[in-house]
Amino acid sequence: AVVSTQSTGGFPATEFEVISGSLSATFDQIPAGTNVSHAVVLRPLISGAHNFIPAMVTYKNSNGDELITFSSFLDNNPILSISEYNRKYSPHLVDWLIFVGLCTPVLLIPFLTWHSSHSKYESLANKAKKS
């Protein structure tokens, strides 16, 4: 069976750049019980929500009839710009350092105050025990 796939209009050249592969493929024969793969690597040129159109698969059955089917449908998919991606998924190390820097005095000052008074009264208690 001759099988051909074609993605028409799903990846416009104004919005995507083909890095490797082709948007169409033809397989002369696919034996029963086997699989074939076809991959295309694209680079988005603009960010935003994209509605991807399914690929059209045309094949001939054993009777020679030409049949058409479609690949699975991908709903609206967001494509983030580099700055949006970094803002959303970066580890925010500077933010955490600022947070730790601001929390340290709030926790350290009461602890040092307690420790100072605790040490003072412990030393007084030890002197009272010895005498």
Secondary structure, 3 states (H helix, E strand, C coil): CCEEEECCCCCCCCCEEEEECCCEEEECCCCCCCCCCCCCEEEECCCEEEEECCCEEEEECCCCCEEEEECCCEEEEEECCHHHHHHHHCCCHHHHHHHHHHHHHHHHHHHHHHHHHHHHHHHHHHHHHHC
